Amino acid sequence: MMVTALAEIEPSSLNLVRMFGVLVGGLALFLLGLEFLTGALKAIAGSRLQAMLSALTANRFRGVLGGAVITALLNSSTITTVLMVGFVSAGLMTLSQSVPMIMGANIGSTVTAQIIAFDVSRLTPFMLAVGYLLHAFAKRVLLRQLGGVILGLGLLFLGIQFMGDATRPLRTFQPFIDAMQDMENPLLGIIVGAVFTAVVQSSAATLAIVIALGGQGLMPLEAGIALILGANIGTCGTALLAAIGKPPEALQVGIVHLIFNALGILFWVFFIPQMADLTRYISPSHPELEGVARLAAETPRQVANVHTIFSVVSTLILIWFSGPISRIAQRIVPSRPQESKPAGEALYLDESSLTVPSLGLERICLELRRLGEHVFGIVRRGSVTVIDGSMEDINRLLEQDRDTDQLASEILHYIGQLSEVEHSSKEGQRMVGLAQITTNLESVSGIIATNLVSVGQQRLSQGIDLTRLRDESTVRFAEAVLRDLELAITTIGQPSGEAAAQISAAKADVEALAAAARQGVLNRLQLADRNDVLNFRLATDLIEQFRQISQISRAIAKRSEDFN
């Protein structure tokens, strides 16, 4: 039906409504293909991104390279910039470290433009067929992901073909030809490119339309340059929107992106004719053709090269001013004094990381270690409070346990959200393991809040003195349990075979220390009266609860090793 509609669009009978429908449909196909391509590339490259990010902040040049590579892998400078917003807001990266990566993201985004400049219309049906078959029926995950890449590329090229076919009749439509000539006015072209890109939230879509028009010989290169410059401003809007509601440092990242692109545009806007001449010189030419035919053959690659020249040259110039650029952003959006979040509120679970499972998993690990430190504090204070603490101390433990429950719920909800994103089987196993570790930590806090607090409340209500039962054996036992728990928490997200083996090997020692503690309590009490019997029951209950905490510590270390 769509092919029939295309066939009916004739220059002699210009139907603007039908033409607009086909143009919008082509743009929709292009954006759908971009979504398929981006999702598949994220699934393939996602597991490698965290390792790359951790090694890319050593210097500005590695940062540029990292931003370019990650953006090329994710097929979106917007995603990279939004990730930078999340990293800076969580304190995982400084603003100055993010500047080179944002510059590199602009370079990485030129890969898409270079790809869509190819004329592969004859291969498009085969790409769609092969991509769909692999994506729908392949048994191996990697083949399904590659199928998504091929299918996405096929939809990209099909969308561009539709847009090109829709605009072909405009070759003889004089008002449109005049409008394209007016677009050579840099200010008008920049405004149109910026507004359109901000609306569709994709600079690649703007480039696709410019390439489609250029492929029909409808857009002079100078007009295309102005639109591309505007697209680089419009693409900053998504990162600025992503920073709303986040700390000032996150908004500063969006401002850095805007400053970088604005400075690049201010430089190039005075040299558009020279840029056009340089681009024509380095791009393939077709002197055997004439007029519109030559424009149609040469302009798509020229448009893609313009985007690359803008990003690469702007970066080479502005990379030396990354420090001043970050300071300007900090002046525009001053930082506020750092406010520590309540223990029950998540600090690292940023929605921007949900787009890439490997990054989301790293955020979960950071939050779990924070939860683990909170739980360790509860156990350490609880071991003292239950023996000689006041009712106020006990109530404080209960409040801290409620914080544990709240944060654990947020972590589990985040894991649930992440599980809905396409991910590998290994990433799925990690999600399961981290969910189990979350419930393990919640159980440790529950042991203190339920069982040990109950012992403390009985002690206070019946006036029992448990301090006289504290001796070297009970102290050594408690210290061993705390040591194992602390070591287990350090393995979350950072698996250590040595640490896991150390905790596992300590099982026999902990059991021996527990037996020694029970024997020490029995030696002191002798069970001569009912009061001694009650004291013995409370003391041995405490020892048993700490044994359970030790068992949970071993489970945490084992799961960290198995699922990481």
Order of alpha helices (4+ residues) and beta strands (2+ residues): alpha-alpha-alpha-alpha-alpha-alpha-alpha-alpha-alpha-alpha-alpha-alpha-alpha-alpha-alpha-alpha-alpha-alpha-alpha-alpha-alpha-alpha-alpha-alpha-alpha
